[in-house]
Amino acid sequence: MIGLLQRSKEKKQKLVLVYIDHDNQITQRLIRVVEINRNSILAYCFYRQQLRRFTFKNILSCGPVKRKESA
């Protein structure tokens, strides 16, 4: 997961993040990684339209944004 986060930061690519929020609810966010720390990442959250910090222990999964195929 760290490798994926680092690559997305370097290439400025969006990721889909599945995360447990402060209310213990599972949420899905579209993010762009800004900074990676020992215990968390700082990312722009397109849902909240602001920078947010996501702790690694609460990240359930992350992956690249899938592109729609044109007809």
CNS distance restraints for C-alpha pairs under 8 A (distance, minus, plus):
assign (resid   1 and name CA) (resid   5 and name CA) 6.27 0.50 0.50
assign (resid   1 and name CA) (resid  62 and name CA) 7.34 0.50 0.50
assign (resid   2 and name CA) (resid   6 and name CA) 6.11 0.50 0.50
assign (resid   3 and name CA) (resid   7 and name CA) 6.14 0.50 0.50
assign (resid   4 and name CA) (resid   8 and name CA) 6.11 0.50 0.50
assign (resid   4 and name CA) (resid  63 and name CA) 7.60 0.50 0.50
assign (resid   5 and name CA) (resid   9 and name CA) 6.15 0.50 0.50
assign (resid   5 and name CA) (resid  33 and name CA) 6.88 0.50 0.50
assign (resid   5 and name CA) (resid  36 and name CA) 7.84 0.50 0.50
assign (resid   6 and name CA) (resid  10 and name CA) 6.22 0.50 0.50
assign (resid   6 and name CA) (resid  36 and name CA) 7.55 0.50 0.50
assign (resid   7 and name CA) (resid  11 and name CA) 6.07 0.50 0.50
assign (resid   8 and name CA) (resid  12 and name CA) 5.45 0.50 0.50
assign (resid   8 and name CA) (resid  13 and name CA) 4.74 0.50 0.50
assign (resid   8 and name CA) (resid  14 and name CA) 6.78 0.50 0.50
assign (resid   8 and name CA) (resid  15 and name CA) 7.32 0.50 0.50
assign (resid   8 and name CA) (resid  32 and name CA) 7.46 0.50 0.50
assign (resid   8 and name CA) (resid  33 and name CA) 6.72 0.50 0.50
assign (resid   9 and name CA) (resid  13 and name CA) 6.63 0.50 0.50
assign (resid   9 and name CA) (resid  32 and name CA) 7.06 0.50 0.50
assign (resid   9 and name CA) (resid  33 and name CA) 5.04 0.50 0.50
assign (resid   9 and name CA) (resid  34 and name CA) 6.20 0.50 0.50
assign (resid   9 and name CA) (resid  35 and name CA) 7.51 0.50 0.50
assign (resid  12 and name CA) (resid  32 and name CA) 6.63 0.50 0.50
assign (resid  12 and name CA) (resid  33 and name CA) 7.30 0.50 0.50
assign (resid  13 and name CA) (resid  32 and name CA) 6.29 0.50 0.50
assign (resid  13 and name CA) (resid  33 and name CA) 7.97 0.50 0.50
assign (resid  13 and name CA) (resid  64 and name CA) 7.83 0.50 0.50
assign (resid  14 and name CA) (resid  30 and name CA) 6.68 0.50 0.50
assign (resid  14 and name CA) (resid  31 and name CA) 5.54 0.50 0.50
assign (resid  14 and name CA) (resid  32 and name CA) 4.77 0.50 0.50
assign (resid  14 and name CA) (resid  33 and name CA) 7.62 0.50 0.50
assign (resid  14 and name CA) (resid  64 and name CA) 6.64 0.50 0.50
assign (resid  14 and name CA) (resid  65 and name CA) 6.29 0.50 0.50
assign (resid  15 and name CA) (resid  30 and name CA) 5.77 0.50 0.50
assign (resid  15 and name CA) (resid  31 and name CA) 5.35 0.50 0.50
assign (resid  15 and name CA) (resid  32 and name CA) 6.29 0.50 0.50
assign (resid  15 and name CA) (resid  62 and name CA) 6.57 0.50 0.50
assign (resid  15 and name CA) (resid  63 and name CA) 5.52 0.50 0.50
assign (resid  15 and name CA) (resid  64 and name CA) 4.70 0.50 0.50
assign (resid  15 and name CA) (resid  65 and name CA) 5.46 0.50 0.50
assign (resid  16 and name CA) (resid  28 and name CA) 6.86 0.50 0.50
assign (resid  16 and name CA) (resid  29 and name CA) 5.72 0.50 0.50
assign (resid  16 and name CA) (resid  30 and name CA) 4.72 0.50 0.50
assign (resid  16 and name CA) (resid  31 and name CA) 6.37 0.50 0.50
assign (resid  16 and name CA) (resid  62 and name CA) 5.49 0.50 0.50
assign (resid  16 and name CA) (resid  63 and name CA) 5.41 0.50 0.50
assign (resid  16 and name CA) (resid  64 and name CA) 6.10 0.50 0.50
assign (resid  16 and name CA) (resid  65 and name CA) 5.90 0.50 0.50
assign (resid  17 and name CA) (resid  28 and name CA) 5.54 0.50 0.50
assign (resid  17 and name CA) (resid  29 and name CA) 5.10 0.50 0.50
assign (resid  17 and name CA) (resid  30 and name CA) 6.28 0.50 0.50
assign (resid  17 and name CA) (resid  31 and name CA) 7.03 0.50 0.50
assign (resid  17 and name CA) (resid  59 and name CA) 7.17 0.50 0.50
assign (resid  17 and name CA) (resid  60 and name CA) 7.74 0.50 0.50
assign (resid  17 and name CA) (resid  61 and name CA) 5.97 0.50 0.50
assign (resid  17 and name CA) (resid  62 and name CA) 4.39 0.50 0.50
assign (resid  17 and name CA) (resid  63 and name CA) 6.77 0.50 0.50
assign (resid  18 and name CA) (resid  26 and name CA) 6.91 0.50 0.50
assign (resid  18 and name CA) (resid  27 and name CA) 5.73 0.50 0.50
assign (resid  18 and name CA) (resid  28 and name CA) 4.45 0.50 0.50
assign (resid  18 and name CA) (resid  29 and name CA) 6.46 0.50 0.50
assign (resid  18 and name CA) (resid  59 and name CA) 6.16 0.50 0.50
assign (resid  18 and name CA) (resid  60 and name CA) 5.44 0.50 0.50
assign (resid  18 and name CA) (resid  61 and name CA) 5.19 0.50 0.50
assign (resid  18 and name CA) (resid  62 and name CA) 6.15 0.50 0.50
assign (resid  19 and name CA) (resid  26 and name CA) 5.62 0.50 0.50
assign (resid  19 and name CA) (resid  27 and name CA) 5.29 0.50 0.50
assign (resid  19 and name CA) (resid  28 and name CA) 6.19 0.50 0.50
assign (resid  19 and name CA) (resid  29 and name CA) 7.65 0.50 0.50
assign (resid  19 and name CA) (resid  58 and name CA) 5.68 0.50 0.50
assign (resid  19 and name CA) (resid  59 and name CA) 4.56 0.50 0.50
assign (resid  19 and name CA) (resid  60 and name CA) 5.47 0.50 0.50
assign (resid  19 and name CA) (resid  61 and name CA) 7.20 0.50 0.50
assign (resid  20 and name CA) (resid  24 and name CA) 5.42 0.50 0.50
assign (resid  20 and name CA) (resid  25 and name CA) 5.40 0.50 0.50
assign (resid  20 and name CA) (resid  26 and name CA) 4.57 0.50 0.50
assign (resid  20 and name CA) (resid  27 and name CA) 6.17 0.50 0.50
assign (resid  20 and name CA) (resid  58 and name CA) 5.16 0.50 0.50
assign (resid  20 and name CA) (resid  59 and name CA) 6.54 0.50 0.50
assign (resid  20 and name CA) (resid  60 and name CA) 7.30 0.50 0.50
assign (resid  21 and name CA) (resid  25 and name CA) 5.46 0.50 0.50
assign (resid  21 and name CA) (resid  26 and name CA) 6.44 0.50 0.50
assign (resid  21 and name CA) (resid  27 and name CA) 6.79 0.50 0.50
assign (resid  21 and name CA) (resid  58 and name CA) 7.36 0.50 0.50
assign (resid  29 and name CA) (resid  45 and name CA) 6.66 0.50 0.50
assign (resid  29 and name CA) (resid  46 and name CA) 7.27 0.50 0.50
assign (resid  29 and name CA) (resid  47 and name CA) 6.41 0.50 0.50
assign (resid  30 and name CA) (resid  45 and name CA) 6.03 0.50 0.50
assign (resid  30 and name CA) (resid  46 and name CA) 5.60 0.50 0.50
assign (resid  30 and name CA) (resid  47 and name CA) 6.69 0.50 0.50
assign (resid  31 and name CA) (resid  43 and name CA) 5.98 0.50 0.50
assign (resid  31 and name CA) (resid  44 and name CA) 5.40 0.50 0.50
assign (resid  31 and name CA) (resid  45 and name CA) 4.61 0.50 0.50
assign (resid  31 and name CA) (resid  46 and name CA) 5.93 0.50 0.50
assign (resid  32 and name CA) (resid  43 and name CA) 5.34 0.50 0.50
assign (resid  32 and name CA) (resid  44 and name CA) 5.15 0.50 0.50
assign (resid  32 and name CA) (resid  45 and name CA) 6.83 0.50 0.50
assign (resid  33 and name CA) (resid  41 and name CA) 6.97 0.50 0.50
assign (resid  33 and name CA) (resid  42 and name CA) 6.22 0.50 0.50
assign (resid  33 and name CA) (resid  43 and name CA) 4.24 0.50 0.50
assign (resid  33 and name CA) (resid  44 and name CA) 6.47 0.50 0.50
assign (resid  34 and name CA) (resid  41 and name CA) 7.51 0.50 0.50
assign (resid  34 and name CA) (resid  42 and name CA) 5.50 0.50 0.50
assign (resid  34 and name CA) (resid  43 and name CA) 4.95 0.50 0.50
assign (resid  34 and name CA) (resid  44 and name CA) 6.92 0.50 0.50
assign (resid  35 and name CA) (resid  41 and name CA) 5.67 0.50 0.50
assign (resid  35 and name CA) (resid  42 and name CA) 4.96 0.50 0.50
assign (resid  35 and name CA) (resid  43 and name CA) 6.77 0.50 0.50
assign (resid  36 and name CA) (resid  40 and name CA) 6.34 0.50 0.50
assign (resid  36 and name CA) (resid  41 and name CA) 4.49 0.50 0.50
assign (resid  36 and name CA) (resid  42 and name CA) 6.36 0.50 0.50
assign (resid  37 and name CA) (resid  41 and name CA) 5.77 0.50 0.50
assign (resid  37 and name CA) (resid  42 and name CA) 7.93 0.50 0.50
assign (resid  39 and name CA) (resid  55 and name CA) 5.84 0.50 0.50
assign (resid  39 and name CA) (resid  56 and name CA) 5.75 0.50 0.50
assign (resid  39 and name CA) (resid  57 and name CA) 7.82 0.50 0.50
assign (resid  40 and name CA) (resid  53 and name CA) 6.61 0.50 0.50
assign (resid  40 and name CA) (resid  54 and name CA) 5.43 0.50 0.50
assign (resid  40 and name CA) (resid  55 and name CA) 4.05 0.50 0.50
assign (resid  40 and name CA) (resid  56 and name CA) 5.19 0.50 0.50
assign (resid  41 and name CA) (resid  53 and name CA) 5.67 0.50 0.50
assign (resid  41 and name CA) (resid  54 and name CA) 5.35 0.50 0.50
assign (resid  41 and name CA) (resid  55 and name CA) 6.45 0.50 0.50
assign (resid  41 and name CA) (resid  56 and name CA) 7.44 0.50 0.50
assign (resid  42 and name CA) (resid  51 and name CA) 6.75 0.50 0.50
assign (resid  42 and name CA) (resid  52 and name CA) 5.78 0.50 0.50
assign (resid  42 and name CA) (resid  53 and name CA) 4.51 0.50 0.50
assign (resid  42 and name CA) (resid  54 and name CA) 6.46 0.50 0.50
assign (resid  43 and name CA) (resid  51 and name CA) 5.50 0.50 0.50
assign (resid  43 and name CA) (resid  52 and name CA) 5.52 0.50 0.50
assign (resid  43 and name CA) (resid  53 and name CA) 6.34 0.50 0.50
assign (resid  43 and name CA) (resid  54 and name CA) 7.61 0.50 0.50
assign (resid  44 and name CA) (resid  49 and name CA) 6.98 0.50 0.50
assign (resid  44 and name CA) (resid  50 and name CA) 5.57 0.50 0.50
assign (resid  44 and name CA) (resid  51 and name CA) 4.30 0.50 0.50
assign (resid  44 and name CA) (resid  52 and name CA) 6.11 0.50 0.50
assign (resid  45 and name CA) (resid  49 and name CA) 5.50 0.50 0.50
assign (resid  45 and name CA) (resid  50 and name CA) 5.62 0.50 0.50
assign (resid  45 and name CA) (resid  51 and name CA) 5.96 0.50 0.50
assign (resid  45 and name CA) (resid  52 and name CA) 6.27 0.50 0.50
assign (resid  46 and name CA) (resid  50 and name CA) 7.07 0.50 0.50
assign (resid  54 and name CA) (resid  58 and name CA) 7.29 0.50 0.50
assign (resid  54 and name CA) (resid  59 and name CA) 7.31 0.50 0.50
assign (resid  55 and name CA) (resid  59 and name CA) 6.75 0.50 0.50
